[in-house]
Structure formats: structure tokens, C-alpha cells
Amino acid sequence: MKLKIMLFSALMLFIISGITTAQEDARSASTAARWSESQKMSYILGTQVGNFSKQSELEVSLEILTKGLNDVVKGSKLEMTQDEINAAMGSFQQKAQEKLQAARMAEGTENIRKGLAFLGANKKKAGVKETASGLQYKVITMGEGAKPKATDKVKVHYSGTLIDGKEFDSSYKRNQPAEFGLNQVIKGWTEGVQLMNVGSKYEFYIPSRLAYGLNGPASIGPNQTLIFTVELLDIATP
């Protein structure tokens, strides 16, 4: 009997909670519905300032924020000159950039450590070979066609992943082979694809110094070791 009472109570709490949430959502929706376009835009601007404050970790004084807004809207004399505003904004942007760069450097250092550990273990695996530059590769399928030169344009199918298995690019998923000059890509690709015969399929394990280094795009990150599966479909002179 006690168990039934407890279950019934839990169910009622769940139902009441759902009703309360629905009522709050309805109140929120009805409030926005009553607002004029000007009121809506005012609220939106407030949310934007709030988001900026949270993302930049900048403490915003609502009192001074309101004063600045009122001074501009009412045409009052501003408490800061344009030069002072520009200097303050420049200082803020510089500090934000320095903070971002420091975080990227720390992330890059950790990625190098993880990459070296991965490559150290990977080169001991069956079938994996390493070149003088540190590029590692494994032959999946050996073709019988010609080998490209660094000045050649190649046609390939490929997929790229991080060492944690996250895929960041794939011509297979686009169902469209890629074509590019071998001297226009990262060093690991330039070196690696020249090892292949047309018709081959290799797997490359590329150290960060032969990939994008610290300047890796957002989808990859700084100093990442990359893994590519590559099929060399054709060679064409540029």
C-alpha cells in the first residue's frame, strides 16, 4: 500500500510540474504577443548584451549600461569621448584575443602530447611504416598505375578523422571525388600521395607539423595529428 501511495504521489508531482512548465511557457508566449515591435526589439537587444556579457566573461553594470543607452537616445553629452571609447574597445579586444590565443596554445600543447603518444604506439602495429619526416602510412590496397609527382594534379576519394575517431571531412559522404594539385595541400598529403600508385588505397597518420599545426581550422583544432584514408583514382598534369 505504501508503495502505491509513493508512486501515486510521484505521478502527481510529475503532472503538476508539467502543468507549471506549460503555464510558464504560455505566460512567456502571451507576454511577447502583447509587446509592440519596439518592445520586442528592446528585449532582443537586452538578450544580446546579456549573451555578450556571459560569453566574454565581462561583468556588465546594468546601471551604467542604462545610462549609456539613455545618453545616446536622449542626445545627452557622453561621459566618454570617442577616442576614449576606441581605446577601451581596443584594449578589450586585445585582452580577449590574448586570452583566446593562450587557450589555443594550451590546447595545442595537449594535442601534440596526445598525437606523439598515438604515433608512438601506432608505428608498432603490423603493416604501418614510417618515413624520415615522421609520416606514417599503411597500404590497404596496392594499385598498379603510375605514381604522381608533387607538381601533378590528382583525383582522390578520402576521409579524414582525428585520433579520437571524429570525422571532420569526407569526399565519400559528398559522393564527389576531390581534385587538387599535390603542391597545394598539407605536407603530409604532398609526401604521402606520391608514395601511391593509381588504384591504391592507403591510410596516412600525419603528425601535426606535417598537417595544419597550430592553425588548424575550427573543425580540427590546433596541433592535431590527423588520420586520412585515401584512394588515388587518377593523375592529371596541372
N, C-alpha and C positions, 0 to 999 in steps of 0.2 A: 504493500500500500504506500509506504514512504517513497519508494522508487517511482511509482506512478505520479505522486504529488510533485516530486522533483522534476520529472520530465515535463509535466504539465506547466509548471512554473517557468522552466527554461523556454518552452514553446511560446508562452505568453510574453516573456521578455523579448524574444526574437521578433514577435509580431509587433509589439509596441515600438521597438527600436526601428523597425521597418517603416511603421506609420510616421514616427517622428522625423526620420530622414526624408521621407516623401513630402511631409509637410514643410520641412525646411527648404527643400528644393523648390516646392511650389511657391513659398513666400519669396524666395530669391527671384524666381521667374516673374512673379507678379510685380515685384518691385521694379525690375528692369523694364517691364511692359508699361509701367506708369511714367517712366522717365522720358523726358524730351531728348531729342538728338544731342543737344548741347550737354545735358546731364550725363548721357551715356558716354560721350567723348571725354568729359571731365573724369569720369570714373576710370575709363580705359587709360587715360594719361597717368592717373594715380597708380594703377596696377603696373604700368611700365616703369615708373620711377621706383616702385617697390621691388620689382624684379631686378632692376639695375642695382639697387642697394644690396640685395641678397647675393647676387652673382659676383659683384665686385667686393663684397665684404666691407662696404663703406657704410659707416654709421651716418644716417641722414637725420638731421634735425628738422622735424616737421614744422616747428615754429619759424625757422629761418627759410625753409623751403617755401612756406606760405608767404613770407614777407617778400622773397624774391619774385614769386608769381604775382603778387599784388602790385609791387613796384613797376613791373613791366606792363601789366594790364592797365593800371591807372596812370601810367606815364610819369610816375614819380622818379626823382633822382635816384640812381642806383648807388648802392653802398660800395660797389667796386667799379673801377674803371675798366675799359675794355682790355687794356694792357694787363691789368691785374687778373682779369678773367682768363685771358690767354695763357699767362704764366702759370696760373693754378691748374688749368686743364692740361698744359704740357707736362707739369710735374706729376700730376695724377697718372697720365698716360705712360710716362716713363717708368714710374714705380710699378704700374700694372704689367708693363712689358717685362721688366726685370724679374718680377715675381713669376710670370709665366715662363720665362727663359730658365729660371732656376729650377722650376718644377720639371721642365722638359729635360734639362741636363741630368737631374736626379733619375728620371725615368729612363733616359738613355743609358746611364751608367748601369742601372739594374738590368736593362735589356742586353747589354754587352755581356754581363756576367752570366745570364741565363743562356745566351747564344753560345758562348765558349763552352759551357758545360754540355750543352746539347751536341755541339760539333765534336767534342772530345769523345763522347760516348758513341756518336753516330759513325765515326770513321772506323770503329772496331767491328761494325756489322758486316755480315757477309755481302760481298758484291759492291761495297762502297769504296770508291777510290778518291784520292785527294791530289790536287795539282800543287805546283810550287807556290801558287798565290794563296792557297788555302781553300780554294773552291772544291767542294765535294760533289761527286756525282755517282749515279748508279744507272747502268744500262738496263732498261726494261725490254726493249725490242731493238735489235740491230738491223738497220736498213742497208741497202746495197747501192744507194745512189751516191752522188758527189757530195763533197764537203764544202760548205760555204767559206768565203773569206770575209774579213772584217768589213770590207767595202761593199759586200753584196747585200741585196735586199732579200729577205726571207719571208716565207709564208708558213705560219705555225698555228697549231692549236695548243692551248696551255691552260693550266690552272695554277693559282698562287695561294699559298697558305702561310700563316705564321707557325712557329714551332709548337704552339698550343693547339694547332689544328684549325684555327679560324681562317676561313677562306675570305680573301679580300678582292680577288679578281678571277674571272674565268671566261675564256672565249667559248668554251663548251656550252655554258649556260646562255650565252648570247647567240649560240648556234651560228657563229660567224668567225672564221679564222682571222688572225691578225697578220698584217703585213708591215714590215718596218726595216729600216737599214740597221745592220748589226753595229754600226758605229754611232747609233743614236739612242742606245739603251744603256742600262746599268752595266758595269764592268763584268759582273758575274754572267750576264747573258751574252755579252760580246765574246767572252772567252769560252763559255760552255757550249754554245750552239755551234761554234767552229769545230768542236770535237765530234759532232754528229754527221752521219750520212743521211741524205734524204731518205725518208721512210723509217727513220729511227724514232724511238721514244725513250727519253731519258728523264731521270729525276735529279734535280740540282738542289744542293744545300748551300746557300750563298751567305757568307759572313757579312755583317753589316757594312764593313769597309768596302765590299765589292757590290753593295746594294745602294740604299739611299742614305746611309749614315744617319747623322743627326737630323737631316732634313726630310725624313720620311713623311709622306702625306698623312692626313688625319686617319685614313682607313688602315694605315700600317703602324705609324708611330716612330719615335726616334730610335736609331741604332738597332733595328730589328734584324735578326737572322731570318732569311726567307727560304721557303721550300717551293720549288716550281716543278710541275710535271709538264714536259714539253714534247710535242710531236713536230718534227720537221717535215713539212709537207712539200715544199718546193723552194727553189732558189731562182732569183732573177737579178740581173745586174741593175743597179740603181739608174 
